[in-house]
Structure formats: structure tokens, C-alpha cells
Amino acid sequence: MANLIHNERVKLIATFCNNAGIASFAAGVLIPSFTVDPIVEGRQTAFLIGGIAIAAALVALGQIILGFMKDQFPKS
């Protein structure tokens, strides 16, 4: 039972990281791509690169965290 609880907590943390990655992608890539304000256009490339980098890092972190799951059935 302890492995099941541990695995659910690990999946919850990994899901949070994945959702944070999706949110940073939306904030850093999608929103600046729809802006037409000339003041923001100069910084648009930095927002795009930063948004993609943060999103990729958070999604990768979620994948790494999933690696900490324990076997549910003991090996005999």
C-alpha cells in the first residue's frame, strides 16, 4: 500500500510540473505571438525563447520525477 501512495504522490507532482510547463508555454509563446504593440515587438523574441526554454525544462522535470515511481508488485 505504501508504494501505491508514493506513486500517486509522484504522479501528482509530475502532473503539476507538466501543467506549469504548458502554462509557461502559453504565457511565453502564444500570448506574445498575438500582440501587435510596437513596444513589445522588440522583446518578443526573448519571450519566445524564454517561454520555450522554461516550458521544455518543466516538462522534462515532470518526466524525470516520474522515474522515481516504485514498483507496485514486489519482485520475488
mmJSON file of the N, C-alpha and C atoms, coordinates in Angstrom:
{"data_MODEL":{"atom_site":{
"group_PDB":["ATOM","ATOM","ATOM","ATOM","ATOM","ATOM","ATOM","ATOM","ATOM","ATOM","ATOM","ATOM","ATOM","ATOM","ATOM","ATOM","ATOM","ATOM","ATOM","ATOM","ATOM","ATOM","ATOM","ATOM","ATOM","ATOM","ATOM","ATOM","ATOM","ATOM","ATOM","ATOM","ATOM","ATOM","ATOM","ATOM","ATOM","ATOM","ATOM","ATOM","ATOM","ATOM","ATOM","ATOM","ATOM","ATOM","ATOM","ATOM","ATOM","ATOM","ATOM","ATOM","ATOM","ATOM","ATOM","ATOM","ATOM","ATOM","ATOM","ATOM","ATOM","ATOM","ATOM","ATOM","ATOM","ATOM","ATOM","ATOM","ATOM","ATOM","ATOM","ATOM","ATOM","ATOM","ATOM","ATOM","ATOM","ATOM","ATOM","ATOM","ATOM","ATOM","ATOM","ATOM","ATOM","ATOM","ATOM","ATOM","ATOM","ATOM","ATOM","ATOM","ATOM","ATOM","ATOM","ATOM","ATOM","ATOM","ATOM","ATOM","ATOM","ATOM","ATOM","ATOM","ATOM","ATOM","ATOM","ATOM","ATOM","ATOM","ATOM","ATOM","ATOM","ATOM","ATOM","ATOM","ATOM","ATOM","ATOM","ATOM","ATOM","ATOM","ATOM","ATOM","ATOM","ATOM","ATOM","ATOM","ATOM","ATOM","ATOM","ATOM","ATOM","ATOM","ATOM","ATOM","ATOM","ATOM","ATOM","ATOM","ATOM","ATOM","ATOM","ATOM","ATOM","ATOM","ATOM","ATOM","ATOM","ATOM","ATOM","ATOM","ATOM","ATOM","ATOM","ATOM","ATOM","ATOM","ATOM","ATOM","ATOM","ATOM","ATOM","ATOM","ATOM","ATOM","ATOM","ATOM","ATOM","ATOM","ATOM","ATOM","ATOM","ATOM","ATOM","ATOM","ATOM","ATOM","ATOM","ATOM","ATOM","ATOM","ATOM","ATOM","ATOM","ATOM","ATOM","ATOM","ATOM","ATOM","ATOM","ATOM","ATOM","ATOM","ATOM","ATOM","ATOM","ATOM","ATOM","ATOM","ATOM","ATOM","ATOM","ATOM","ATOM","ATOM","ATOM","ATOM","ATOM","ATOM","ATOM","ATOM","ATOM","ATOM","ATOM","ATOM","ATOM","ATOM","ATOM","ATOM","ATOM","ATOM","ATOM","ATOM","ATOM","ATOM","ATOM","ATOM"],
"id":[1,2,3,4,5,6,7,8,9,10,11,12,13,14,15,16,17,18,19,20,21,22,23,24,25,26,27,28,29,30,31,32,33,34,35,36,37,38,39,40,41,42,43,44,45,46,47,48,49,50,51,52,53,54,55,56,57,58,59,60,61,62,63,64,65,66,67,68,69,70,71,72,73,74,75,76,77,78,79,80,81,82,83,84,85,86,87,88,89,90,91,92,93,94,95,96,97,98,99,100,101,102,103,104,105,106,107,108,109,110,111,112,113,114,115,116,117,118,119,120,121,122,123,124,125,126,127,128,129,130,131,132,133,134,135,136,137,138,139,140,141,142,143,144,145,146,147,148,149,150,151,152,153,154,155,156,157,158,159,160,161,162,163,164,165,166,167,168,169,170,171,172,173,174,175,176,177,178,179,180,181,182,183,184,185,186,187,188,189,190,191,192,193,194,195,196,197,198,199,200,201,202,203,204,205,206,207,208,209,210,211,212,213,214,215,216,217,218,219,220,221,222,223,224,225,226,227,228],
"type_symbol":["N","C","C","N","C","C","N","C","C","N","C","C","N","C","C","N","C","C","N","C","C","N","C","C","N","C","C","N","C","C","N","C","C","N","C","C","N","C","C","N","C","C","N","C","C","N","C","C","N","C","C","N","C","C","N","C","C","N","C","C","N","C","C","N","C","C","N","C","C","N","C","C","N","C","C","N","C","C","N","C","C","N","C","C","N","C","C","N","C","C","N","C","C","N","C","C","N","C","C","N","C","C","N","C","C","N","C","C","N","C","C","N","C","C","N","C","C","N","C","C","N","C","C","N","C","C","N","C","C","N","C","C","N","C","C","N","C","C","N","C","C","N","C","C","N","C","C","N","C","C","N","C","C","N","C","C","N","C","C","N","C","C","N","C","C","N","C","C","N","C","C","N","C","C","N","C","C","N","C","C","N","C","C","N","C","C","N","C","C","N","C","C","N","C","C","N","C","C","N","C","C","N","C","C","N","C","C","N","C","C","N","C","C","N","C","C","N","C","C","N","C","C","N","C","C","N","C","C"],
"label_atom_id":["N","CA","C","N","CA","C","N","CA","C","N","CA","C","N","CA","C","N","CA","C","N","CA","C","N","CA","C","N","CA","C","N","CA","C","N","CA","C","N","CA","C","N","CA","C","N","CA","C","N","CA","C","N","CA","C","N","CA","C","N","CA","C","N","CA","C","N","CA","C","N","CA","C","N","CA","C","N","CA","C","N","CA","C","N","CA","C","N","CA","C","N","CA","C","N","CA","C","N","CA","C","N","CA","C","N","CA","C","N","CA","C","N","CA","C","N","CA","C","N","CA","C","N","CA","C","N","CA","C","N","CA","C","N","CA","C","N","CA","C","N","CA","C","N","CA","C","N","CA","C","N","CA","C","N","CA","C","N","CA","C","N","CA","C","N","CA","C","N","CA","C","N","CA","C","N","CA","C","N","CA","C","N","CA","C","N","CA","C","N","CA","C","N","CA","C","N","CA","C","N","CA","C","N","CA","C","N","CA","C","N","CA","C","N","CA","C","N","CA","C","N","CA","C","N","CA","C","N","CA","C","N","CA","C","N","CA","C","N","CA","C","N","CA","C","N","CA","C","N","CA","C","N","CA","C","N","CA","C","N","CA","C","N","CA","C"],
"label_alt_id":[null,null,null,null,null,null,null,null,null,null,null,null,null,null,null,null,null,null,null,null,null,null,null,null,null,null,null,null,null,null,null,null,null,null,null,null,null,null,null,null,null,null,null,null,null,null,null,null,null,null,null,null,null,null,null,null,null,null,null,null,null,null,null,null,null,null,null,null,null,null,null,null,null,null,null,null,null,null,null,null,null,null,null,null,null,null,null,null,null,null,null,null,null,null,null,null,null,null,null,null,null,null,null,null,null,null,null,null,null,null,null,null,null,null,null,null,null,null,null,null,null,null,null,null,null,null,null,null,null,null,null,null,null,null,null,null,null,null,null,null,null,null,null,null,null,null,null,null,null,null,null,null,null,null,null,null,null,null,null,null,null,null,null,null,null,null,null,null,null,null,null,null,null,null,null,null,null,null,null,null,null,null,null,null,null,null,null,null,null,null,null,null,null,null,null,null,null,null,null,null,null,null,null,null,null,null,null,null,null,null,null,null,null,null,null,null,null,null,null,null,null,null,null,null,null,null,null,null],
"label_comp_id":["MET","MET","MET","ALA","ALA","ALA","ASN","ASN","ASN","LEU","LEU","LEU","ILE","ILE","ILE","HIS","HIS","HIS","ASN","ASN","ASN","GLU","GLU","GLU","ARG","ARG","ARG","VAL","VAL","VAL","LYS","LYS","LYS","LEU","LEU","LEU","ILE","ILE","ILE","ALA","ALA","ALA","THR","THR","THR","PHE","PHE","PHE","CYS","CYS","CYS","ASN","ASN","ASN","ASN","ASN","ASN","ALA","ALA","ALA","GLY","GLY","GLY","ILE","ILE","ILE","ALA","ALA","ALA","SER","SER","SER","PHE","PHE","PHE","ALA","ALA","ALA","ALA","ALA","ALA","GLY","GLY","GLY","VAL","VAL","VAL","LEU","LEU","LEU","ILE","ILE","ILE","PRO","PRO","PRO","SER","SER","SER","PHE","PHE","PHE","THR","THR","THR","VAL","VAL","VAL","ASP","ASP","ASP","PRO","PRO","PRO","ILE","ILE","ILE","VAL","VAL","VAL","GLU","GLU","GLU","GLY","GLY","GLY","ARG","ARG","ARG","GLN","GLN","GLN","THR","THR","THR","ALA","ALA","ALA","PHE","PHE","PHE","LEU","LEU","LEU","ILE","ILE","ILE","GLY","GLY","GLY","GLY","GLY","GLY","ILE","ILE","ILE","ALA","ALA","ALA","ILE","ILE","ILE","ALA","ALA","ALA","ALA","ALA","ALA","ALA","ALA","ALA","LEU","LEU","LEU","VAL","VAL","VAL","ALA","ALA","ALA","LEU","LEU","LEU","GLY","GLY","GLY","GLN","GLN","GLN","ILE","ILE","ILE","ILE","ILE","ILE","LEU","LEU","LEU","GLY","GLY","GLY","PHE","PHE","PHE","MET","MET","MET","LYS","LYS","LYS","ASP","ASP","ASP","GLN","GLN","GLN","PHE","PHE","PHE","PRO","PRO","PRO","LYS","LYS","LYS","SER","SER","SER"],
"label_asym_id":["A","A","A","A","A","A","A","A","A","A","A","A","A","A","A","A","A","A","A","A","A","A","A","A","A","A","A","A","A","A","A","A","A","A","A","A","A","A","A","A","A","A","A","A","A","A","A","A","A","A","A","A","A","A","A","A","A","A","A","A","A","A","A","A","A","A","A","A","A","A","A","A","A","A","A","A","A","A","A","A","A","A","A","A","A","A","A","A","A","A","A","A","A","A","A","A","A","A","A","A","A","A","A","A","A","A","A","A","A","A","A","A","A","A","A","A","A","A","A","A","A","A","A","A","A","A","A","A","A","A","A","A","A","A","A","A","A","A","A","A","A","A","A","A","A","A","A","A","A","A","A","A","A","A","A","A","A","A","A","A","A","A","A","A","A","A","A","A","A","A","A","A","A","A","A","A","A","A","A","A","A","A","A","A","A","A","A","A","A","A","A","A","A","A","A","A","A","A","A","A","A","A","A","A","A","A","A","A","A","A","A","A","A","A","A","A","A","A","A","A","A","A","A","A","A","A","A","A"],
"label_entity_id":["1","1","1","1","1","1","1","1","1","1","1","1","1","1","1","1","1","1","1","1","1","1","1","1","1","1","1","1","1","1","1","1","1","1","1","1","1","1","1","1","1","1","1","1","1","1","1","1","1","1","1","1","1","1","1","1","1","1","1","1","1","1","1","1","1","1","1","1","1","1","1","1","1","1","1","1","1","1","1","1","1","1","1","1","1","1","1","1","1","1","1","1","1","1","1","1","1","1","1","1","1","1","1","1","1","1","1","1","1","1","1","1","1","1","1","1","1","1","1","1","1","1","1","1","1","1","1","1","1","1","1","1","1","1","1","1","1","1","1","1","1","1","1","1","1","1","1","1","1","1","1","1","1","1","1","1","1","1","1","1","1","1","1","1","1","1","1","1","1","1","1","1","1","1","1","1","1","1","1","1","1","1","1","1","1","1","1","1","1","1","1","1","1","1","1","1","1","1","1","1","1","1","1","1","1","1","1","1","1","1","1","1","1","1","1","1","1","1","1","1","1","1","1","1","1","1","1","1"],
"label_seq_id":[1,1,1,2,2,2,3,3,3,4,4,4,5,5,5,6,6,6,7,7,7,8,8,8,9,9,9,10,10,10,11,11,11,12,12,12,13,13,13,14,14,14,15,15,15,16,16,16,17,17,17,18,18,18,19,19,19,20,20,20,21,21,21,22,22,22,23,23,23,24,24,24,25,25,25,26,26,26,27,27,27,28,28,28,29,29,29,30,30,30,31,31,31,32,32,32,33,33,33,34,34,34,35,35,35,36,36,36,37,37,37,38,38,38,39,39,39,40,40,40,41,41,41,42,42,42,43,43,43,44,44,44,45,45,45,46,46,46,47,47,47,48,48,48,49,49,49,50,50,50,51,51,51,52,52,52,53,53,53,54,54,54,55,55,55,56,56,56,57,57,57,58,58,58,59,59,59,60,60,60,61,61,61,62,62,62,63,63,63,64,64,64,65,65,65,66,66,66,67,67,67,68,68,68,69,69,69,70,70,70,71,71,71,72,72,72,73,73,73,74,74,74,75,75,75,76,76,76],
"pdbx_PDB_ins_code":[null,null,null,null,null,null,null,null,null,null,null,null,null,null,null,null,null,null,null,null,null,null,null,null,null,null,null,null,null,null,null,null,null,null,null,null,null,null,null,null,null,null,null,null,null,null,null,null,null,null,null,null,null,null,null,null,null,null,null,null,null,null,null,null,null,null,null,null,null,null,null,null,null,null,null,null,null,null,null,null,null,null,null,null,null,null,null,null,null,null,null,null,null,null,null,null,null,null,null,null,null,null,null,null,null,null,null,null,null,null,null,null,null,null,null,null,null,null,null,null,null,null,null,null,null,null,null,null,null,null,null,null,null,null,null,null,null,null,null,null,null,null,null,null,null,null,null,null,null,null,null,null,null,null,null,null,null,null,null,null,null,null,null,null,null,null,null,null,null,null,null,null,null,null,null,null,null,null,null,null,null,null,null,null,null,null,null,null,null,null,null,null,null,null,null,null,null,null,null,null,null,null,null,null,null,null,null,null,null,null,null,null,null,null,null,null,null,null,null,null,null,null,null,null,null,null,null,null],
"Cartn_x":[0.815,0.0,0.857,2.019,2.882,3.395,3.688,4.162,3.081,1.836,0.73,0.571,0.656,0.545,1.725,2.916,4.114,3.976,3.526,3.385,2.349,1.269,0.249,0.792,1.583,2.188,3.191,3.952,4.916,4.187,3.103,2.336,1.713,1.276,0.695,1.728,2.931,3.998,4.386,4.472,4.821,3.737,2.478,1.379,1.442,1.773,1.916,3.011,4.162,5.261,4.857,4.145,3.709,2.722,1.775,0.813,1.488,2.477,3.22,3.986,4.498,5.172,4.221,3.013,2.013,1.631,1.471,1.121,2.24,3.485,4.588,4.717,4.386,4.377,3.31,2.134,1.055,1.427,2.001,2.339,3.534,4.512,5.735,5.752,4.877,4.909,3.613,2.496,1.245,0.795,0.836,0.367,1.227,2.564,3.355,3.216,2.888,2.758,1.501,0.536,-0.682,-0.65,0.413,0.482,0.956,0.44,0.851,1.361,1.597,2.1,3.564,3.946,5.322,6.335,5.909,6.846,7.261,6.342,6.61,7.296,7.172,7.715,9.219,9.937,11.38,11.748,10.901,11.174,10.505,9.808,9.028,9.916,11.071,11.967,12.464,12.77,13.218,12.112,10.879,9.759,9.56,9.694,9.519,10.578,11.831,12.917,12.794,12.516,12.365,11.185,10.07,8.884,9.106,9.753,10.039,11.021,12.049,13.052,12.446,11.662,11.048,10.042,9.246,8.266,8.953,10.002,10.715,11.36,11.906,12.537,11.515,10.351,9.337,8.753,8.518,8.01,9.062,10.323,11.395,11.513,11.339,11.369,10.246,9.073,7.964,8.297,8.981,9.376,10.421,11.338,12.362,11.72,10.766,10.091,9.346,8.777,8.093,9.041,10.326,11.304,11.468,10.946,11.055,9.9,9.065,7.982,8.545,7.886,8.331,7.491,8.044,7.293,6.142,4.982,3.826,3.843,4.417,4.444,5.872,6.101,7.477,7.994,9.251,9.886,10.214,9.878,10.161,11.305],
"Cartn_y":[-1.196,0.0,1.258,1.19,2.37,2.751,1.75,2.057,2.744,2.329,2.93,4.405,4.707,6.095,6.907,6.338,7.028,7.337,6.36,6.544,7.617,7.66,8.685,10.078,10.2,11.495,11.904,10.953,11.239,11.683,11.0,11.374,12.759,13.101,14.412,15.52,15.315,16.309,16.431,15.293,15.315,16.007,15.799,16.469,17.972,18.394,19.821,20.429,19.763,20.275,20.352,19.345,19.335,20.477,20.684,21.773,23.134,23.269,24.527,24.768,23.708,23.837,24.287,23.755,24.163,25.624,26.022,27.416,28.368,27.992,28.863,28.924,27.843,27.87,28.846,28.786,29.689,31.139,31.388,32.757,33.283,32.433,32.903,32.819,32.012,31.829,32.293,31.783,32.081,33.529,34.006,35.375,36.42,36.377,37.38,37.273,36.101,35.984,36.67,36.943,37.628,39.127,39.616,41.046,41.81,43.001,43.856,45.193,45.298,46.53,46.716,47.826,48.002,48.053,48.434,48.481,47.066,46.123,44.751,43.952,44.376,43.588,43.384,44.336,44.176,43.089,42.837,41.81,40.486,40.431,39.235,38.001,38.146,37.011,36.488,37.387,36.95,36.208,36.695,35.997,34.621,34.524,33.236,32.232,32.657,31.748,31.384,32.37,32.094,31.19,31.429,30.592,29.155,28.981,27.623,26.93,27.646,27.04,26.638,27.516,27.193,26.062,26.097,25.033,23.683,23.657,22.398,21.885,22.796,22.377,21.811,22.43,21.934,20.597,20.436,19.16,18.063,18.39,17.408,17.057,18.046,17.78,16.83,17.007,16.089,14.673,14.531,13.197,12.578,13.389,12.889,12.452,13.237,12.898,11.575,11.29,10.011,8.828,9.055,7.99,7.545,8.309,7.955,7.065,6.614,5.721,4.373,3.768,2.467,1.367,0.164,-0.98,-1.259,-1.531,-1.829,-3.256,-4.133,-5.54,-5.917,-6.461,-6.824,-7.959,-7.847,-8.879,-10.065,-11.259,-12.435,-13.246],
"Cartn_z":[0.0,0.0,0.0,0.641,0.708,-0.679,-1.527,-2.88,-3.701,-3.489,-4.235,-3.863,-2.589,-2.134,-2.65,-2.569,-3.066,-4.555,-5.331,-6.776,-7.11,-6.354,-6.611,-6.303,-5.246,-4.932,-6.002,-6.499,-7.564,-8.824,-9.166,-10.353,-10.194,-8.977,-8.737,-8.931,-8.43,-8.6,-10.078,-10.768,-12.189,-13.009,-12.644,-13.338,-13.124,-11.902,-11.623,-12.5,-12.585,-13.413,-14.88,-15.36,-16.751,-17.015,-16.101,-16.272,-16.181,-15.313,-15.235,-16.535,-17.143,-18.437,-19.532,-19.526,-20.511,-20.301,-19.044,-18.75,-19.162,-18.917,-19.32,-20.839,-21.512,-22.976,-23.462,-22.849,-23.253,-22.963,-21.795,-21.428,-22.205,-22.466,-23.104,-24.613,-25.198,-26.647,-27.301,-26.842,-27.524,-27.326,-26.105,-25.836,-26.559,-26.469,-27.212,-28.732,-29.245,-30.696,-31.216,-30.349,-30.772,-30.499,-29.888,-29.605,-30.833,-31.01,-32.128,-31.622,-30.336,-29.739,-30.139,-30.758,-31.217,-30.08,-28.892,-27.766,-27.378,-27.462,-27.039,-28.142,-29.395,-30.508,-30.395,-29.854,-29.707,-28.733,-27.761,-26.752,-27.07,-28.168,-28.496,-28.646,-29.254,-29.436,-28.091,-27.176,-25.846,-25.115,-25.24,-24.616,-25.228,-26.537,-27.204,-26.761,-26.778,-26.386,-24.916,-24.071,-22.643,-22.35,-23.003,-22.795,-23.224,-24.358,-24.834,-23.902,-23.455,-22.577,-21.232,-20.639,-19.353,-19.502,-20.563,-20.788,-20.975,-21.777,-22.001,-20.718,-19.917,-18.663,-17.687,-17.586,-16.655,-17.106,-18.382,-18.88,-18.698,-18.94,-18.719,-17.241,-16.365,-14.933,-14.537,-15.111,-14.853,-15.279,-16.413,-16.867,-15.937,-15.457,-14.536,-13.224,-12.743,-11.49,-11.616,-12.776,-12.968,-12.831,-13.016,-12.851,-11.409,-10.453,-9.047,-8.57,-9.486,-9.087,-8.662,-7.689,-7.167,-7.8,-7.833,-8.327,-7.383,-7.957,-7.117,-6.619,-7.401,-7.016,-6.687,-5.499,-5.13,-6.008,-6.354,-7.167,-6.272,-6.748,-5.909,-6.465],
"occupancy":[1.0,1.0,1.0,1.0,1.0,1.0,1.0,1.0,1.0,1.0,1.0,1.0,1.0,1.0,1.0,1.0,1.0,1.0,1.0,1.0,1.0,1.0,1.0,1.0,1.0,1.0,1.0,1.0,1.0,1.0,1.0,1.0,1.0,1.0,1.0,1.0,1.0,1.0,1.0,1.0,1.0,1.0,1.0,1.0,1.0,1.0,1.0,1.0,1.0,1.0,1.0,1.0,1.0,1.0,1.0,1.0,1.0,1.0,1.0,1.0,1.0,1.0,1.0,1.0,1.0,1.0,1.0,1.0,1.0,1.0,1.0,1.0,1.0,1.0,1.0,1.0,1.0,1.0,1.0,1.0,1.0,1.0,1.0,1.0,1.0,1.0,1.0,1.0,1.0,1.0,1.0,1.0,1.0,1.0,1.0,1.0,1.0,1.0,1.0,1.0,1.0,1.0,1.0,1.0,1.0,1.0,1.0,1.0,1.0,1.0,1.0,1.0,1.0,1.0,1.0,1.0,1.0,1.0,1.0,1.0,1.0,1.0,1.0,1.0,1.0,1.0,1.0,1.0,1.0,1.0,1.0,1.0,1.0,1.0,1.0,1.0,1.0,1.0,1.0,1.0,1.0,1.0,1.0,1.0,1.0,1.0,1.0,1.0,1.0,1.0,1.0,1.0,1.0,1.0,1.0,1.0,1.0,1.0,1.0,1.0,1.0,1.0,1.0,1.0,1.0,1.0,1.0,1.0,1.0,1.0,1.0,1.0,1.0,1.0,1.0,1.0,1.0,1.0,1.0,1.0,1.0,1.0,1.0,1.0,1.0,1.0,1.0,1.0,1.0,1.0,1.0,1.0,1.0,1.0,1.0,1.0,1.0,1.0,1.0,1.0,1.0,1.0,1.0,1.0,1.0,1.0,1.0,1.0,1.0,1.0,1.0,1.0,1.0,1.0,1.0,1.0,1.0,1.0,1.0,1.0,1.0,1.0,1.0,1.0,1.0,1.0,1.0,1.0],
"B_iso_or_equiv":[0.0,0.0,0.0,0.0,0.0,0.0,0.0,0.0,0.0,0.0,0.0,0.0,0.0,0.0,0.0,0.0,0.0,0.0,0.0,0.0,0.0,0.0,0.0,0.0,0.0,0.0,0.0,0.0,0.0,0.0,0.0,0.0,0.0,0.0,0.0,0.0,0.0,0.0,0.0,0.0,0.0,0.0,0.0,0.0,0.0,0.0,0.0,0.0,0.0,0.0,0.0,0.0,0.0,0.0,0.0,0.0,0.0,0.0,0.0,0.0,0.0,0.0,0.0,0.0,0.0,0.0,0.0,0.0,0.0,0.0,0.0,0.0,0.0,0.0,0.0,0.0,0.0,0.0,0.0,0.0,0.0,0.0,0.0,0.0,0.0,0.0,0.0,0.0,0.0,0.0,0.0,0.0,0.0,0.0,0.0,0.0,0.0,0.0,0.0,0.0,0.0,0.0,0.0,0.0,0.0,0.0,0.0,0.0,0.0,0.0,0.0,0.0,0.0,0.0,0.0,0.0,0.0,0.0,0.0,0.0,0.0,0.0,0.0,0.0,0.0,0.0,0.0,0.0,0.0,0.0,0.0,0.0,0.0,0.0,0.0,0.0,0.0,0.0,0.0,0.0,0.0,0.0,0.0,0.0,0.0,0.0,0.0,0.0,0.0,0.0,0.0,0.0,0.0,0.0,0.0,0.0,0.0,0.0,0.0,0.0,0.0,0.0,0.0,0.0,0.0,0.0,0.0,0.0,0.0,0.0,0.0,0.0,0.0,0.0,0.0,0.0,0.0,0.0,0.0,0.0,0.0,0.0,0.0,0.0,0.0,0.0,0.0,0.0,0.0,0.0,0.0,0.0,0.0,0.0,0.0,0.0,0.0,0.0,0.0,0.0,0.0,0.0,0.0,0.0,0.0,0.0,0.0,0.0,0.0,0.0,0.0,0.0,0.0,0.0,0.0,0.0,0.0,0.0,0.0,0.0,0.0,0.0,0.0,0.0,0.0,0.0,0.0,0.0],
"pdbx_formal_charge":[null,null,null,null,null,null,null,null,null,null,null,null,null,null,null,null,null,null,null,null,null,null,null,null,null,null,null,null,null,null,null,null,null,null,null,null,null,null,null,null,null,null,null,null,null,null,null,null,null,null,null,null,null,null,null,null,null,null,null,null,null,null,null,null,null,null,null,null,null,null,null,null,null,null,null,null,null,null,null,null,null,null,null,null,null,null,null,null,null,null,null,null,null,null,null,null,null,null,null,null,null,null,null,null,null,null,null,null,null,null,null,null,null,null,null,null,null,null,null,null,null,null,null,null,null,null,null,null,null,null,null,null,null,null,null,null,null,null,null,null,null,null,null,null,null,null,null,null,null,null,null,null,null,null,null,null,null,null,null,null,null,null,null,null,null,null,null,null,null,null,null,null,null,null,null,null,null,null,null,null,null,null,null,null,null,null,null,null,null,null,null,null,null,null,null,null,null,null,null,null,null,null,null,null,null,null,null,null,null,null,null,null,null,null,null,null,null,null,null,null,null,null,null,null,null,null,null,null],
"auth_seq_id":[1,1,1,2,2,2,3,3,3,4,4,4,5,5,5,6,6,6,7,7,7,8,8,8,9,9,9,10,10,10,11,11,11,12,12,12,13,13,13,14,14,14,15,15,15,16,16,16,17,17,17,18,18,18,19,19,19,20,20,20,21,21,21,22,22,22,23,23,23,24,24,24,25,25,25,26,26,26,27,27,27,28,28,28,29,29,29,30,30,30,31,31,31,32,32,32,33,33,33,34,34,34,35,35,35,36,36,36,37,37,37,38,38,38,39,39,39,40,40,40,41,41,41,42,42,42,43,43,43,44,44,44,45,45,45,46,46,46,47,47,47,48,48,48,49,49,49,50,50,50,51,51,51,52,52,52,53,53,53,54,54,54,55,55,55,56,56,56,57,57,57,58,58,58,59,59,59,60,60,60,61,61,61,62,62,62,63,63,63,64,64,64,65,65,65,66,66,66,67,67,67,68,68,68,69,69,69,70,70,70,71,71,71,72,72,72,73,73,73,74,74,74,75,75,75,76,76,76],
"auth_comp_id":["MET","MET","MET","ALA","ALA","ALA","ASN","ASN","ASN","LEU","LEU","LEU","ILE","ILE","ILE","HIS","HIS","HIS","ASN","ASN","ASN","GLU","GLU","GLU","ARG","ARG","ARG","VAL","VAL","VAL","LYS","LYS","LYS","LEU","LEU","LEU","ILE","ILE","ILE","ALA","ALA","ALA","THR","THR","THR","PHE","PHE","PHE","CYS","CYS","CYS","ASN","ASN","ASN","ASN","ASN","ASN","ALA","ALA","ALA","GLY","GLY","GLY","ILE","ILE","ILE","ALA","ALA","ALA","SER","SER","SER","PHE","PHE","PHE","ALA","ALA","ALA","ALA","ALA","ALA","GLY","GLY","GLY","VAL","VAL","VAL","LEU","LEU","LEU","ILE","ILE","ILE","PRO","PRO","PRO","SER","SER","SER","PHE","PHE","PHE","THR","THR","THR","VAL","VAL","VAL","ASP","ASP","ASP","PRO","PRO","PRO","ILE","ILE","ILE","VAL","VAL","VAL","GLU","GLU","GLU","GLY","GLY","GLY","ARG","ARG","ARG","GLN","GLN","GLN","THR","THR","THR","ALA","ALA","ALA","PHE","PHE","PHE","LEU","LEU","LEU","ILE","ILE","ILE","GLY","GLY","GLY","GLY","GLY","GLY","ILE","ILE","ILE","ALA","ALA","ALA","ILE","ILE","ILE","ALA","ALA","ALA","ALA","ALA","ALA","ALA","ALA","ALA","LEU","LEU","LEU","VAL","VAL","VAL","ALA","ALA","ALA","LEU","LEU","LEU","GLY","GLY","GLY","GLN","GLN","GLN","ILE","ILE","ILE","ILE","ILE","ILE","LEU","LEU","LEU","GLY","GLY","GLY","PHE","PHE","PHE","MET","MET","MET","LYS","LYS","LYS","ASP","ASP","ASP","GLN","GLN","GLN","PHE","PHE","PHE","PRO","PRO","PRO","LYS","LYS","LYS","SER","SER","SER"],
"auth_asym_id":["A","A","A","A","A","A","A","A","A","A","A","A","A","A","A","A","A","A","A","A","A","A","A","A","A","A","A","A","A","A","A","A","A","A","A","A","A","A","A","A","A","A","A","A","A","A","A","A","A","A","A","A","A","A","A","A","A","A","A","A","A","A","A","A","A","A","A","A","A","A","A","A","A","A","A","A","A","A","A","A","A","A","A","A","A","A","A","A","A","A","A","A","A","A","A","A","A","A","A","A","A","A","A","A","A","A","A","A","A","A","A","A","A","A","A","A","A","A","A","A","A","A","A","A","A","A","A","A","A","A","A","A","A","A","A","A","A","A","A","A","A","A","A","A","A","A","A","A","A","A","A","A","A","A","A","A","A","A","A","A","A","A","A","A","A","A","A","A","A","A","A","A","A","A","A","A","A","A","A","A","A","A","A","A","A","A","A","A","A","A","A","A","A","A","A","A","A","A","A","A","A","A","A","A","A","A","A","A","A","A","A","A","A","A","A","A","A","A","A","A","A","A","A","A","A","A","A","A"],
"auth_atom_id":["N","CA","C","N","CA","C","N","CA","C","N","CA","C","N","CA","C","N","CA","C","N","CA","C","N","CA","C","N","CA","C","N","CA","C","N","CA","C","N","CA","C","N","CA","C","N","CA","C","N","CA","C","N","CA","C","N","CA","C","N","CA","C","N","CA","C","N","CA","C","N","CA","C","N","CA","C","N","CA","C","N","CA","C","N","CA","C","N","CA","C","N","CA","C","N","CA","C","N","CA","C","N","CA","C","N","CA","C","N","CA","C","N","CA","C","N","CA","C","N","CA","C","N","CA","C","N","CA","C","N","CA","C","N","CA","C","N","CA","C","N","CA","C","N","CA","C","N","CA","C","N","CA","C","N","CA","C","N","CA","C","N","CA","C","N","CA","C","N","CA","C","N","CA","C","N","CA","C","N","CA","C","N","CA","C","N","CA","C","N","CA","C","N","CA","C","N","CA","C","N","CA","C","N","CA","C","N","CA","C","N","CA","C","N","CA","C","N","CA","C","N","CA","C","N","CA","C","N","CA","C","N","CA","C","N","CA","C","N","CA","C","N","CA","C","N","CA","C","N","CA","C","N","CA","C","N","CA","C","N","CA","C","N","CA","C"],
"pdbx_PDB_model_num":[1,1,1,1,1,1,1,1,1,1,1,1,1,1,1,1,1,1,1,1,1,1,1,1,1,1,1,1,1,1,1,1,1,1,1,1,1,1,1,1,1,1,1,1,1,1,1,1,1,1,1,1,1,1,1,1,1,1,1,1,1,1,1,1,1,1,1,1,1,1,1,1,1,1,1,1,1,1,1,1,1,1,1,1,1,1,1,1,1,1,1,1,1,1,1,1,1,1,1,1,1,1,1,1,1,1,1,1,1,1,1,1,1,1,1,1,1,1,1,1,1,1,1,1,1,1,1,1,1,1,1,1,1,1,1,1,1,1,1,1,1,1,1,1,1,1,1,1,1,1,1,1,1,1,1,1,1,1,1,1,1,1,1,1,1,1,1,1,1,1,1,1,1,1,1,1,1,1,1,1,1,1,1,1,1,1,1,1,1,1,1,1,1,1,1,1,1,1,1,1,1,1,1,1,1,1,1,1,1,1,1,1,1,1,1,1,1,1,1,1,1,1,1,1,1,1,1,1]
}}}
